[in-house]
């Protein structure tokens, strides 16, 4: 059985911190309706999925991202 290596988008690019002001990165993990996409769709590891969810919620609160698109 072969291993596929790192599948996480953020692990591959060695991004340790996810900035809530980086809207272009956060939009990558949102559906067209503005919902946070699940791990199976985003291919993020659990640690980064939690960080992305917190960053999206903070960006929504600070009006960088809309709640609904």
mmCIF file of the N, C-alpha and C atoms, coordinates in Angstrom:
data_MODEL
# 
_entry.id   MODEL 
# 
loop_
_atom_site.group_PDB 
_atom_site.id 
_atom_site.type_symbol 
_atom_site.label_atom_id 
_atom_site.label_alt_id 
_atom_site.label_comp_id 
_atom_site.label_asym_id 
_atom_site.label_entity_id 
_atom_site.label_seq_id 
_atom_site.pdbx_PDB_ins_code 
_atom_site.Cartn_x 
_atom_site.Cartn_y 
_atom_site.Cartn_z 
_atom_site.occupancy 
_atom_site.B_iso_or_equiv 
_atom_site.pdbx_formal_charge 
_atom_site.auth_seq_id 
_atom_site.auth_comp_id 
_atom_site.auth_asym_id 
_atom_site.auth_atom_id 
_atom_site.pdbx_PDB_model_num 
ATOM 1   N N  . UNK A 1 1  ? 0.840   -1.177 0.000  1.00 0.00 ? 1  UNK A N  1 
ATOM 2   C CA . UNK A 1 1  ? 0.000   0.000  0.000  1.00 0.00 ? 1  UNK A CA 1 
ATOM 3   C C  . UNK A 1 1  ? 0.889   1.246  0.000  1.00 0.00 ? 1  UNK A C  1 
ATOM 4   N N  . UNK A 1 2  ? 0.632   2.157  -0.912 1.00 0.00 ? 2  UNK A N  1 
ATOM 5   C CA . UNK A 1 2  ? 1.444   3.361  -1.018 1.00 0.00 ? 2  UNK A CA 1 
ATOM 6   C C  . UNK A 1 2  ? 0.837   4.484  -0.210 1.00 0.00 ? 2  UNK A C  1 
ATOM 7   N N  . UNK A 1 3  ? 1.705   5.322  0.336  1.00 0.00 ? 3  UNK A N  1 
ATOM 8   C CA . UNK A 1 3  ? 1.215   6.518  1.010  1.00 0.00 ? 3  UNK A CA 1 
ATOM 9   C C  . UNK A 1 3  ? 1.156   7.647  -0.002 1.00 0.00 ? 3  UNK A C  1 
ATOM 10  N N  . UNK A 1 4  ? 0.225   8.504  0.170  1.00 0.00 ? 4  UNK A N  1 
ATOM 11  C CA . UNK A 1 4  ? 0.022   9.578  -0.790 1.00 0.00 ? 4  UNK A CA 1 
ATOM 12  C C  . UNK A 1 4  ? 0.712   10.875 -0.379 1.00 0.00 ? 4  UNK A C  1 
ATOM 13  N N  . UNK A 1 5  ? 1.356   10.887 0.781  1.00 0.00 ? 5  UNK A N  1 
ATOM 14  C CA . UNK A 1 5  ? 2.030   12.092 1.227  1.00 0.00 ? 5  UNK A CA 1 
ATOM 15  C C  . UNK A 1 5  ? 1.048   13.071 1.840  1.00 0.00 ? 5  UNK A C  1 
ATOM 16  N N  . UNK A 1 6  ? 1.477   14.315 1.941  1.00 0.00 ? 6  UNK A N  1 
ATOM 17  C CA . UNK A 1 6  ? 0.637   15.335 2.552  1.00 0.00 ? 6  UNK A CA 1 
ATOM 18  C C  . UNK A 1 6  ? -0.431  15.787 1.569  1.00 0.00 ? 6  UNK A C  1 
ATOM 19  N N  . UNK A 1 7  ? -1.663  15.727 1.980  1.00 0.00 ? 7  UNK A N  1 
ATOM 20  C CA . UNK A 1 7  ? -2.755  16.185 1.141  1.00 0.00 ? 7  UNK A CA 1 
ATOM 21  C C  . UNK A 1 7  ? -3.225  17.569 1.535  1.00 0.00 ? 7  UNK A C  1 
ATOM 22  N N  . UNK A 1 8  ? -2.896  17.997 2.722  1.00 0.00 ? 8  UNK A N  1 
ATOM 23  C CA . UNK A 1 8  ? -3.377  19.269 3.232  1.00 0.00 ? 8  UNK A CA 1 
ATOM 24  C C  . UNK A 1 8  ? -2.739  20.413 2.442  1.00 0.00 ? 8  UNK A C  1 
ATOM 25  N N  . UNK A 1 9  ? -3.581  21.306 1.927  1.00 0.00 ? 9  UNK A N  1 
ATOM 26  C CA . UNK A 1 9  ? -3.122  22.443 1.135  1.00 0.00 ? 9  UNK A CA 1 
ATOM 27  C C  . UNK A 1 9  ? -2.175  23.331 1.937  1.00 0.00 ? 9  UNK A C  1 
ATOM 28  N N  . UNK A 1 10 ? -2.478  23.551 3.196  1.00 0.00 ? 10 UNK A N  1 
ATOM 29  C CA . UNK A 1 10 ? -1.677  24.440 4.031  1.00 0.00 ? 10 UNK A CA 1 
ATOM 30  C C  . UNK A 1 10 ? -0.394  23.762 4.513  1.00 0.00 ? 10 UNK A C  1 
ATOM 31  N N  . UNK A 1 11 ? -0.425  22.453 4.748  1.00 0.00 ? 11 UNK A N  1 
ATOM 32  C CA . UNK A 1 11 ? 0.784   21.728 5.141  1.00 0.00 ? 11 UNK A CA 1 
ATOM 33  C C  . UNK A 1 11 ? 1.784   21.689 3.983  1.00 0.00 ? 11 UNK A C  1 
ATOM 34  N N  . UNK A 1 12 ? 1.296   21.520 2.770  1.00 0.00 ? 12 UNK A N  1 
ATOM 35  C CA . UNK A 1 12 ? 2.173   21.473 1.607  1.00 0.00 ? 12 UNK A CA 1 
ATOM 36  C C  . UNK A 1 12 ? 2.916   22.782 1.415  1.00 0.00 ? 12 UNK A C  1 
ATOM 37  N N  . UNK A 1 13 ? 2.284   23.897 1.755  1.00 0.00 ? 13 UNK A N  1 
ATOM 38  C CA . UNK A 1 13 ? 2.891   25.212 1.568  1.00 0.00 ? 13 UNK A CA 1 
ATOM 39  C C  . UNK A 1 13 ? 3.553   25.746 2.839  1.00 0.00 ? 13 UNK A C  1 
ATOM 40  N N  . UNK A 1 14 ? 3.634   24.906 3.861  1.00 0.00 ? 14 UNK A N  1 
ATOM 41  C CA . UNK A 1 14 ? 4.270   25.251 5.145  1.00 0.00 ? 14 UNK A CA 1 
ATOM 42  C C  . UNK A 1 14 ? 3.704   26.530 5.745  1.00 0.00 ? 14 UNK A C  1 
ATOM 43  N N  . UNK A 1 15 ? 2.391   26.706 5.669  1.00 0.00 ? 15 UNK A N  1 
ATOM 44  C CA . UNK A 1 15 ? 1.744   27.856 6.285  1.00 0.00 ? 15 UNK A CA 1 
ATOM 45  C C  . UNK A 1 15 ? 1.382   27.491 7.716  1.00 0.00 ? 15 UNK A C  1 
ATOM 46  N N  . UNK A 1 16 ? 2.025   28.122 8.668  1.00 0.00 ? 16 UNK A N  1 
ATOM 47  C CA . UNK A 1 16 ? 1.784   27.826 10.080 1.00 0.00 ? 16 UNK A CA 1 
ATOM 48  C C  . UNK A 1 16 ? 0.585   28.608 10.603 1.00 0.00 ? 16 UNK A C  1 
ATOM 49  N N  . UNK A 1 17 ? 0.535   29.894 10.285 1.00 0.00 ? 17 UNK A N  1 
ATOM 50  C CA . UNK A 1 17 ? -0.549  30.748 10.761 1.00 0.00 ? 17 UNK A CA 1 
ATOM 51  C C  . UNK A 1 17 ? -1.469  31.119 9.604  1.00 0.00 ? 17 UNK A C  1 
ATOM 52  N N  . UNK A 1 18 ? -2.750  31.173 9.894  1.00 0.00 ? 18 UNK A N  1 
ATOM 53  C CA . UNK A 1 18 ? -3.745  31.575 8.907  1.00 0.00 ? 18 UNK A CA 1 
ATOM 54  C C  . UNK A 1 18 ? -4.273  32.934 9.340  1.00 0.00 ? 18 UNK A C  1 
ATOM 55  N N  . UNK A 1 19 ? -4.008  33.931 8.522  1.00 0.00 ? 19 UNK A N  1 
ATOM 56  C CA . UNK A 1 19 ? -4.384  35.294 8.863  1.00 0.00 ? 19 UNK A CA 1 
ATOM 57  C C  . UNK A 1 19 ? -5.834  35.533 8.446  1.00 0.00 ? 19 UNK A C  1 
ATOM 58  N N  . UNK A 1 20 ? -6.646  36.047 9.352  1.00 0.00 ? 20 UNK A N  1 
ATOM 59  C CA . UNK A 1 20 ? -8.060  36.287 9.050  1.00 0.00 ? 20 UNK A CA 1 
ATOM 60  C C  . UNK A 1 20 ? -8.241  37.448 8.091  1.00 0.00 ? 20 UNK A C  1 
ATOM 61  N N  . UNK A 1 21 ? -7.184  38.234 7.849  1.00 0.00 ? 21 UNK A N  1 
ATOM 62  C CA . UNK A 1 21 ? -7.264  39.344 6.898  1.00 0.00 ? 21 UNK A CA 1 
ATOM 63  C C  . UNK A 1 21 ? -6.952  38.905 5.475  1.00 0.00 ? 21 UNK A C  1 
ATOM 64  N N  . UNK A 1 22 ? -6.464  37.684 5.297  1.00 0.00 ? 22 UNK A N  1 
ATOM 65  C CA . UNK A 1 22 ? -6.134  37.156 3.977  1.00 0.00 ? 22 UNK A CA 1 
ATOM 66  C C  . UNK A 1 22 ? -7.395  36.559 3.346  1.00 0.00 ? 22 UNK A C  1 
ATOM 67  N N  . UNK A 1 23 ? -8.210  37.425 2.764  1.00 0.00 ? 23 UNK A N  1 
ATOM 68  C CA . UNK A 1 23 ? -9.523  37.034 2.260  1.00 0.00 ? 23 UNK A CA 1 
ATOM 69  C C  . UNK A 1 23 ? -9.409  36.090 1.069  1.00 0.00 ? 23 UNK A C  1 
ATOM 70  N N  . UNK A 1 24 ? -8.415  36.281 0.224  1.00 0.00 ? 24 UNK A N  1 
ATOM 71  C CA . UNK A 1 24 ? -8.276  35.421 -0.959 1.00 0.00 ? 24 UNK A CA 1 
ATOM 72  C C  . UNK A 1 24 ? -8.003  33.973 -0.562 1.00 0.00 ? 24 UNK A C  1 
ATOM 73  N N  . UNK A 1 25 ? -7.227  33.758 0.497  1.00 0.00 ? 25 UNK A N  1 
ATOM 74  C CA . UNK A 1 25 ? -6.980  32.400 0.980  1.00 0.00 ? 25 UNK A CA 1 
ATOM 75  C C  . UNK A 1 25 ? -8.240  31.818 1.615  1.00 0.00 ? 25 UNK A C  1 
ATOM 76  N N  . UNK A 1 26 ? -8.950  32.614 2.400  1.00 0.00 ? 26 UNK A N  1 
ATOM 77  C CA . UNK A 1 26 ? -10.133 32.112 3.094  1.00 0.00 ? 26 UNK A CA 1 
ATOM 78  C C  . UNK A 1 26 ? -11.271 31.787 2.125  1.00 0.00 ? 26 UNK A C  1 
ATOM 79  N N  . UNK A 1 27 ? -11.407 32.546 1.049  1.00 0.00 ? 27 UNK A N  1 
ATOM 80  C CA . UNK A 1 27 ? -12.474 32.282 0.076  1.00 0.00 ? 27 UNK A CA 1 
ATOM 81  C C  . UNK A 1 27 ? -12.317 30.924 -0.589 1.00 0.00 ? 27 UNK A C  1 
ATOM 82  N N  . UNK A 1 28 ? -11.090 30.421 -0.609 1.00 0.00 ? 28 UNK A N  1 
ATOM 83  C CA . UNK A 1 28 ? -10.810 29.105 -1.180 1.00 0.00 ? 28 UNK A CA 1 
ATOM 84  C C  . UNK A 1 28 ? -11.549 27.999 -0.409 1.00 0.00 ? 28 UNK A C  1 
ATOM 85  N N  . UNK A 1 29 ? -11.796 28.237 0.874  1.00 0.00 ? 29 UNK A N  1 
ATOM 86  C CA . UNK A 1 29 ? -12.407 27.229 1.732  1.00 0.00 ? 29 UNK A CA 1 
ATOM 87  C C  . UNK A 1 29 ? -13.888 27.490 1.997  1.00 0.00 ? 29 UNK A C  1 
ATOM 88  N N  . UNK A 1 30 ? -14.499 28.379 1.225  1.00 0.00 ? 30 UNK A N  1 
ATOM 89  C CA . UNK A 1 30 ? -15.925 28.679 1.353  1.00 0.00 ? 30 UNK A CA 1 
ATOM 90  C C  . UNK A 1 30 ? -16.674 28.166 0.131  1.00 0.00 ? 30 UNK A C  1 
ATOM 91  N N  . UNK A 1 31 ? -17.911 27.744 0.343  1.00 0.00 ? 31 UNK A N  1 
ATOM 92  C CA . UNK A 1 31 ? -18.761 27.346 -0.768 1.00 0.00 ? 31 UNK A CA 1 
ATOM 93  C C  . UNK A 1 31 ? -19.299 28.610 -1.450 1.00 0.00 ? 31 UNK A C  1 
ATOM 94  N N  . UNK A 1 32 ? -19.883 28.488 -2.632 1.00 0.00 ? 32 UNK A N  1 
ATOM 95  C CA . UNK A 1 32 ? -20.448 29.674 -3.296 1.00 0.00 ? 32 UNK A CA 1 
ATOM 96  C C  . UNK A 1 32 ? -21.516 30.384 -2.478 1.00 0.00 ? 32 UNK A C  1 
ATOM 97  N N  . UNK A 1 33 ? -22.176 29.653 -1.591 1.00 0.00 ? 33 UNK A N  1 
ATOM 98  C CA . UNK A 1 33 ? -23.193 30.285 -0.750 1.00 0.00 ? 33 UNK A CA 1 
ATOM 99  C C  . UNK A 1 33 ? -22.604 30.912 0.509  1.00 0.00 ? 33 UNK A C  1 
ATOM 100 N N  . UNK A 1 34 ? -21.286 30.754 0.731  1.00 0.00 ? 34 UNK A N  1 
ATOM 101 C CA . UNK A 1 34 ? -20.629 31.381 1.866  1.00 0.00 ? 34 UNK A CA 1 
ATOM 102 C C  . UNK A 1 34 ? -20.430 30.487 3.070  1.00 0.00 ? 34 UNK A C  1 
ATOM 103 N N  . UNK A 1 35 ? -20.778 29.217 2.965  1.00 0.00 ? 35 UNK A N  1 
ATOM 104 C CA . UNK A 1 35 ? -20.592 28.298 4.086  1.00 0.00 ? 35 UNK A CA 1 
ATOM 105 C C  . UNK A 1 35 ? -19.160 27.768 4.089  1.00 0.00 ? 35 UNK A C  1 
ATOM 106 N N  . UNK A 1 36 ? -18.685 27.405 5.270  1.00 0.00 ? 36 UNK A N  1 
ATOM 107 C CA . UNK A 1 36 ? -17.354 26.804 5.392  1.00 0.00 ? 36 UNK A CA 1 
ATOM 108 C C  . UNK A 1 36 ? -17.455 25.369 4.879  1.00 0.00 ? 36 UNK A C  1 
ATOM 109 N N  . UNK A 1 37 ? -16.601 25.037 3.908  1.00 0.00 ? 37 UNK A N  1 
ATOM 110 C CA . UNK A 1 37 ? -16.647 23.707 3.311  1.00 0.00 ? 37 UNK A CA 1 
ATOM 111 C C  . UNK A 1 37 ? -16.055 22.663 4.260  1.00 0.00 ? 37 UNK A C  1 
ATOM 112 N N  . UNK A 1 38 ? -16.547 21.421 4.228  1.00 0.00 ? 38 UNK A N  1 
ATOM 113 C CA . UNK A 1 38 ? -16.055 20.376 5.130  1.00 0.00 ? 38 UNK A CA 1 
ATOM 114 C C  . UNK A 1 38 ? -14.668 19.882 4.730  1.00 0.00 ? 38 UNK A C  1 
ATOM 115 N N  . UNK A 1 39 ? -14.043 19.153 5.631  1.00 0.00 ? 39 UNK A N  1 
ATOM 116 C CA . UNK A 1 39 ? -12.686 18.640 5.412  1.00 0.00 ? 39 UNK A CA 1 
ATOM 117 C C  . UNK A 1 39 ? -12.586 17.734 4.197  1.00 0.00 ? 39 UNK A C  1 
ATOM 118 N N  . UNK A 1 40 ? -13.609 16.953 3.936  1.00 0.00 ? 40 UNK A N  1 
ATOM 119 C CA . UNK A 1 40 ? -13.559 16.048 2.791  1.00 0.00 ? 40 UNK A CA 1 
ATOM 120 C C  . UNK A 1 40 ? -13.484 16.806 1.476  1.00 0.00 ? 40 UNK A C  1 
ATOM 121 N N  . UNK A 1 41 ? -14.028 17.998 1.445  1.00 0.00 ? 41 UNK A N  1 
ATOM 122 C CA . UNK A 1 41 ? -14.000 18.813 0.223  1.00 0.00 ? 41 UNK A CA 1 
ATOM 123 C C  . UNK A 1 41 ? -12.736 19.672 0.139  1.00 0.00 ? 41 UNK A C  1 
ATOM 124 N N  . UNK A 1 42 ? -12.263 20.193 1.286  1.00 0.00 ? 42 UNK A N  1 
ATOM 125 C CA . UNK A 1 42 ? -11.114 21.090 1.273  1.00 0.00 ? 42 UNK A CA 1 
ATOM 126 C C  . UNK A 1 42 ? -9.786  20.346 1.326  1.00 0.00 ? 42 UNK A C  1 
ATOM 127 N N  . UNK A 1 43 ? -9.807  19.084 1.772  1.00 0.00 ? 43 UNK A N  1 
ATOM 128 C CA . UNK A 1 43 ? -8.606  18.256 1.920  1.00 0.00 ? 43 UNK A CA 1 
ATOM 129 C C  . UNK A 1 43 ? -7.608  18.886 2.888  1.00 0.00 ? 43 UNK A C  1 
ATOM 130 N N  . UNK A 1 44 ? -8.118  19.449 3.979  1.00 0.00 ? 44 UNK A N  1 
ATOM 131 C CA . UNK A 1 44 ? -7.260  19.995 5.023  1.00 0.00 ? 44 UNK A CA 1 
ATOM 132 C C  . UNK A 1 44 ? -7.126  18.983 6.148  1.00 0.00 ? 44 UNK A C  1 
ATOM 133 N N  . UNK A 1 45 ? -6.017  19.082 6.886  1.00 0.00 ? 45 UNK A N  1 
ATOM 134 C CA . UNK A 1 45 ? -5.887  18.261 8.083  1.00 0.00 ? 45 UNK A CA 1 
ATOM 135 C C  . UNK A 1 45 ? -6.770  18.873 9.172  1.00 0.00 ? 45 UNK A C  1 
ATOM 136 N N  . UNK A 1 46 ? -7.000  18.133 10.238 1.00 0.00 ? 46 UNK A N  1 
ATOM 137 C CA . UNK A 1 46 ? -7.920  18.576 11.284 1.00 0.00 ? 46 UNK A CA 1 
ATOM 138 C C  . UNK A 1 46 ? -7.456  19.873 11.936 1.00 0.00 ? 46 UNK A C  1 
ATOM 139 N N  . UNK A 1 47 ? -6.148  19.984 12.171 1.00 0.00 ? 47 UNK A N  1 
ATOM 140 C CA . UNK A 1 47 ? -5.608  21.179 12.818 1.00 0.00 ? 47 UNK A CA 1 
ATOM 141 C C  . UNK A 1 47 ? -5.852  22.427 11.969 1.00 0.00 ? 47 UNK A C  1 
ATOM 142 N N  . UNK A 1 48 ? -5.590  22.326 10.678 1.00 0.00 ? 48 UNK A N  1 
ATOM 143 C CA . UNK A 1 48 ? -5.777  23.483 9.803  1.00 0.00 ? 48 UNK A CA 1 
ATOM 144 C C  . UNK A 1 48 ? -7.253  23.768 9.538  1.00 0.00 ? 48 UNK A C  1 
ATOM 145 N N  . UNK A 1 49 ? -8.088  22.745 9.528  1.00 0.00 ? 49 UNK A N  1 
ATOM 146 C CA . UNK A 1 49 ? -9.526  22.977 9.340  1.00 0.00 ? 49 UNK A CA 1 
ATOM 147 C C  . UNK A 1 49 ? -10.080 23.805 10.495 1.00 0.00 ? 49 UNK A C  1 
ATOM 148 N N  . UNK A 1 50 ? -9.646  23.500 11.717 1.00 0.00 ? 50 UNK A N  1 
ATOM 149 C CA . UNK A 1 50 ? -10.082 24.279 12.878 1.00 0.00 ? 50 UNK A CA 1 
ATOM 150 C C  . UNK A 1 50 ? -9.591  25.719 12.789 1.00 0.00 ? 50 UNK A C  1 
ATOM 151 N N  . UNK A 1 51 ? -8.345  25.909 12.372 1.00 0.00 ? 51 UNK A N  1 
ATOM 152 C CA . UNK A 1 51 ? -7.795  27.260 12.261 1.00 0.00 ? 51 UNK A CA 1 
ATOM 153 C C  . UNK A 1 51 ? -8.492  28.057 11.163 1.00 0.00 ? 51 UNK A C  1 
ATOM 154 N N  . UNK A 1 52 ? -8.807  27.402 10.046 1.00 0.00 ? 52 UNK A N  1 
ATOM 155 C CA . UNK A 1 52 ? -9.512  28.081 8.953  1.00 0.00 ? 52 UNK A CA 1 
ATOM 156 C C  . UNK A 1 52 ? -10.908 28.478 9.414  1.00 0.00 ? 52 UNK A C  1 
ATOM 157 N N  . UNK A 1 53 ? -11.592 27.594 10.127 1.00 0.00 ? 53 UNK A N  1 
ATOM 158 C CA . UNK A 1 53 ? -12.941 27.909 10.603 1.00 0.00 ? 53 UNK A CA 1 
ATOM 159 C C  . UNK A 1 53 ? -12.925 29.117 11.530 1.00 0.00 ? 53 UNK A C  1 
ATOM 160 N N  . UNK A 1 54 ? -11.954 29.181 12.442 1.00 0.00 ? 54 UNK A N  1 
ATOM 161 C CA . UNK A 1 54 ? -11.855 30.328 13.346 1.00 0.00 ? 54 UNK A CA 1 
ATOM 162 C C  . UNK A 1 54 ? -11.525 31.609 12.578 1.00 0.00 ? 54 UNK A C  1 
ATOM 163 N N  . UNK A 1 55 ? -10.637 31.507 11.588 1.00 0.00 ? 55 UNK A N  1 
ATOM 164 C CA . UNK A 1 55 ? -10.262 32.682 10.800 1.00 0.00 ? 55 UNK A CA 1 
ATOM 165 C C  . UNK A 1 55 ? -11.447 33.198 9.985  1.00 0.00 ? 55 UNK A C  1 
ATOM 166 N N  . UNK A 1 56 ? -12.238 32.293 9.415  1.00 0.00 ? 56 UNK A N  1 
ATOM 167 C CA . UNK A 1 56 ? -13.414 32.694 8.640  1.00 0.00 ? 56 UNK A CA 1 
ATOM 168 C C  . UNK A 1 56 ? -14.428 33.386 9.549  1.00 0.00 ? 56 UNK A C  1 
ATOM 169 N N  . UNK A 1 57 ? -14.646 32.824 10.730 1.00 0.00 ? 57 UNK A N  1 
ATOM 170 C CA . UNK A 1 57 ? -15.605 33.423 11.657 1.00 0.00 ? 57 UNK A CA 1 
ATOM 171 C C  . UNK A 1 57 ? -15.157 34.810 12.105 1.00 0.00 ? 57 UNK A C  1 
ATOM 172 N N  . UNK A 1 58 ? -13.859 34.963 12.337 1.00 0.00 ? 58 UNK A N  1 
ATOM 173 C CA . UNK A 1 58 ? -13.352 36.274 12.746 1.00 0.00 ? 58 UNK A CA 1 
ATOM 174 C C  . UNK A 1 58 ? -13.430 37.269 11.587 1.00 0.00 ? 58 UNK A C  1 
ATOM 175 N N  . UNK A 1 59 ? -13.136 36.816 10.367 1.00 0.00 ? 59 UNK A N  1 
ATOM 176 C CA . UNK A 1 59 ? -13.221 37.696 9.195  1.00 0.00 ? 59 UNK A CA 1 
ATOM 177 C C  . UNK A 1 59 ? -14.665 38.119 8.941  1.00 0.00 ? 59 UNK A C  1 
ATOM 178 N N  . UNK A 1 60 ? -15.616 37.244 9.211  1.00 0.00 ? 60 UNK A N  1 
ATOM 179 C CA . UNK A 1 60 ? -17.030 37.611 9.079  1.00 0.00 ? 60 UNK A CA 1 
ATOM 180 C C  . UNK A 1 60 ? -17.400 38.669 10.109 1.00 0.00 ? 60 UNK A C  1 
ATOM 181 N N  . UNK A 1 61 ? -16.920 38.481 11.328 1.00 0.00 ? 61 UNK A N  1 
ATOM 182 C CA . UNK A 1 61 ? -17.231 39.419 12.408 1.00 0.00 ? 61 UNK A CA 1 
ATOM 183 C C  . UNK A 1 61 ? -16.659 40.804 12.120 1.00 0.00 ? 61 UNK A C  1 
ATOM 184 N N  . UNK A 1 62 ? -15.478 40.840 11.502 1.00 0.00 ? 62 UNK A N  1 
ATOM 185 C CA . UNK A 1 62 ? -14.818 42.107 11.192 1.00 0.00 ? 62 UNK A CA 1 
ATOM 186 C C  . UNK A 1 62 ? -15.229 42.646 9.819  1.00 0.00 ? 62 UNK A C  1 
ATOM 187 N N  . UNK A 1 63 ? -16.191 42.016 9.168  1.00 0.00 ? 63 UNK A N  1 
ATOM 188 C CA . UNK A 1 63 ? -16.791 42.449 7.896  1.00 0.00 ? 63 UNK A CA 1 
ATOM 189 C C  . UNK A 1 63 ? -15.829 42.335 6.711  1.00 0.00 ? 63 UNK A C  1 
ATOM 190 N N  . UNK A 1 64 ? -14.859 41.424 6.780  1.00 0.00 ? 64 UNK A N  1 
ATOM 191 C CA . UNK A 1 64 ? -14.026 41.143 5.614  1.00 0.00 ? 64 UNK A CA 1 
ATOM 192 C C  . UNK A 1 64 ? -14.717 40.147 4.694  1.00 0.00 ? 64 UNK A C  1 
ATOM 193 N N  . UNK A 1 65 ? -15.531 39.274 5.280  1.00 0.00 ? 65 UNK A N  1 
ATOM 194 C CA . UNK A 1 65 ? -16.296 38.281 4.520  1.00 0.00 ? 65 UNK A CA 1 
ATOM 195 C C  . UNK A 1 65 ? -17.760 38.426 4.881  1.00 0.00 ? 65 UNK A C  1 
ATOM 196 N N  . UNK A 1 66 ? -18.652 38.242 3.905  1.00 0.00 ? 66 UNK A N  1 
ATOM 197 C CA . UNK A 1 66 ? -20.083 38.303 4.227  1.00 0.00 ? 66 UNK A CA 1 
ATOM 198 C C  . UNK A 1 66 ? -20.545 36.990 4.854  1.00 0.00 ? 66 UNK A C  1 
ATOM 199 N N  . UNK A 1 67 ? -21.630 37.067 5.606  1.00 0.00 ? 67 UNK A N  1 
ATOM 200 C CA . UNK A 1 67 ? -22.211 35.835 6.157  1.00 0.00 ? 67 UNK A CA 1 
ATOM 201 C C  . UNK A 1 67 ? -22.880 35.018 5.078  1.00 0.00 ? 67 UNK A C  1 
ATOM 202 N N  . UNK A 1 68 ? -23.511 35.694 4.123  1.00 0.00 ? 68 UNK A N  1 
ATOM 203 C CA . UNK A 1 68 ? -24.114 35.024 2.971  1.00 0.00 ? 68 UNK A CA 1 
ATOM 204 C C  . UNK A 1 68 ? -23.650 35.718 1.717  1.00 0.00 ? 68 UNK A C  1 
ATOM 205 N N  . UNK A 1 69 ? -23.413 34.935 0.688  1.00 0.00 ? 69 UNK A N  1 
ATOM 206 C CA . UNK A 1 69 ? -22.973 35.526 -0.580 1.00 0.00 ? 69 UNK A CA 1 
ATOM 207 C C  . UNK A 1 69 ? -24.100 35.552 -1.569 1.00 0.00 ? 69 UNK A C  1 
# 
